Amino acid sequence: MEPVTCKTSLTIKTSHVFPNDVNNHGTLFGGALMRNIDDVASISAMRHCRKSVVTASTDSVDFLSPIEQTDSVCLESYVSYTGKTSMEIFVKIIAENLFTGERRIAATSFLTFVALDENGVPTPVPPVVPETAEEKMMYETAKGRADLRRLRREESKKFAQHLTTNKYWE
């Protein structure tokens, strides 16, 4: 399988922050941002493997700076690492004050997607090739994130064994 560069999967989405997008603090509602993160990440994953994909996990969303109603919000995503059938997607969220032009990193996020064949079965993805300094840093630090992701998933499976599905419905 031919390797694919990170820039092949680059997806950029820029939006206004409208009054119906803000919370009671007057800043962008986190849930609205998370929806857009999953949206751009899924496009990056599909651009990388050219197959159907499914979100396996939202590994992190770190809110670093509030996004104000006077801002635009730009999401940049690309495949930063690949496993056999999975892809780690990095999403950088940039807020820009549209009156001053000031830009800042407002949030970062990592998600994992799995490629699926026509029967819905996980299928191999091409390896990713980082080119820029940022892409190389993401790639070189991905193994540690993947190890933590596996550990967290195992812990979640153990935890779920102690949960019930009908406690409040009996």
C-alpha positions in Angstrom: 0.0 0.0 0.0 1.4 3.4 -1.1 2.2 5.8 1.8 0.1 9.1 1.9 1.3 12.5 3.0 -0.4 14.4 5.9 -1.2 17.2 3.5 -3.4 14.8 1.4 -5.8 14.6 4.3 -5.7 18.3 5.3 -9.1 19.6 5.9 -9.9 23.2 6.8 -13.2 24.6 7.9 -13.7 28.3 9.0 -17.0 29.6 10.5 -18.4 32.7 12.2 -19.5 32.4 15.8 -23.1 33.4 15.8 -25.3 34.2 18.8 -27.0 30.8 18.7 -23.5 29.1 18.9 -22.6 30.6 22.3 -23.2 29.4 25.9 -24.3 31.4 28.9 -20.7 32.9 29.1 -20.9 34.4 25.7 -18.3 32.0 24.3 -18.6 29.2 21.7 -20.6 26.2 23.1 -18.1 23.3 23.6 -20.6 20.8 22.1 -20.9 22.8 18.9 -17.1 22.8 18.6 -16.9 19.1 19.3 -19.4 18.4 16.5 -17.3 20.4 14.1 -14.1 18.6 15.3 -15.6 15.2 14.5 -16.8 16.4 11.1 -13.5 17.7 9.9 -11.6 14.7 11.4 -13.9 12.3 9.5 -13.2 14.0 6.2 -9.4 13.9 6.9 -9.7 10.2 7.7 -11.6 9.5 4.5 -9.2 11.6 2.4 -6.3 9.5 3.7 -7.7 6.0 3.1 -10.5 6.7 0.6 -12.8 4.3 2.5 -15.7 4.6 4.9 -14.6 5.4 8.4 -16.0 5.3 11.9 -15.0 7.3 14.9 -13.3 4.9 17.3 -12.6 7.5 20.0 -12.3 11.1 20.8 -9.0 10.9 22.6 -8.9 14.5 23.8 -10.3 17.9 23.4 -8.3 20.5 25.2 -9.9 23.9 25.4 -7.0 26.4 25.7 -8.7 29.8 25.1 -12.3 30.9 24.9 -13.7 31.5 21.5 -15.7 34.8 21.5 -18.7 35.9 19.4 -16.4 38.4 17.7 -14.2 35.5 16.5 -14.1 33.3 13.5 -13.1 29.7 14.3 -10.9 27.7 11.9 -10.4 24.0 12.3 -7.4 22.4 10.6 -7.2 18.6 10.7 -5.0 15.9 9.2 -3.9 12.3 9.7 -1.0 12.4 12.1 -0.4 8.7 12.6 -1.7 5.3 11.3 -1.9 1.8 12.7 -3.0 -1.2 10.7 -6.7 -0.2 10.3 -6.8 3.0 12.4 -5.8 6.6 11.9 -5.0 9.3 14.5 -6.4 12.6 13.4 -5.0 15.9 14.9 -7.3 18.9 14.9 -6.0 22.4 15.6 -8.6 25.0 16.4 -7.6 28.6 15.7 -9.7 31.6 16.8 -9.4 34.9 15.0 -10.7 38.2 16.3 -12.3 39.5 13.1 -11.9 43.1 14.2 -8.2 43.0 15.2 -6.9 40.1 13.2 -5.4 38.5 16.3 -5.1 34.7 15.9 -4.6 32.2 18.7 -4.7 28.4 19.2 -8.0 28.0 21.1 -8.1 24.2 21.3 -6.5 21.0 20.2 -7.9 17.6 19.7 -6.9 14.0 18.8 -9.4 11.5 17.5 -9.1 7.9 16.2 -10.9 6.6 13.2 -11.0 3.1 11.8 -11.4 2.4 8.1 -14.1 0.0 7.0 -14.5 -2.2 4.0 -17.8 -2.6 2.1 -19.0 -5.2 4.7 -18.3 -2.9 7.6 -15.1 -4.8 8.7 -12.0 -2.9 9.7 -9.6 -2.8 6.7 -5.9 -1.7 6.3 -5.0 1.9 5.8 -1.9 3.3 4.0 0.9 4.5 6.2 1.2 8.3 6.7 4.3 10.3 5.7 4.9 13.5 7.7 6.7 16.4 5.9 6.5 19.6 8.0 8.1 20.1 11.4 4.7 20.1 13.0 3.7 16.9 11.2 6.9 15.2 12.2 6.5 16.2 15.8 3.0 14.8 15.8 4.1 11.6 14.2 7.1 11.1 16.5 5.0 11.6 19.7 2.0 9.5 18.4 3.3 6.1 19.8 3.0 7.4 23.4 -0.6 8.7 22.7 -1.5 5.3 21.1 -0.2 3.4 24.2 -2.2 5.7 26.5 -5.3 5.2 24.2 -5.0 1.4 24.4 -4.6 1.5 28.2 -7.5 3.9 28.6 -9.7 1.6 26.4 -8.8 -1.5 28.5 -9.6 0.4 31.7 -13.0 1.5 30.2 -13.8 -2.1 29.3 -13.0 -3.2 32.9 -15.0 -0.3 34.3 -18.0 -1.1 32.0 -18.3 -4.6 33.4 -19.5 -3.0 36.7 -22.1 -0.9 35.1 -25.8 -1.7 34.5 -28.0 -0.7 31.7 -31.4 -0.8 33.5 -30.8 0.5 37.0 -33.1 3.5 36.7 -35.7 1.8 34.4 -36.8 -1.1 36.7 
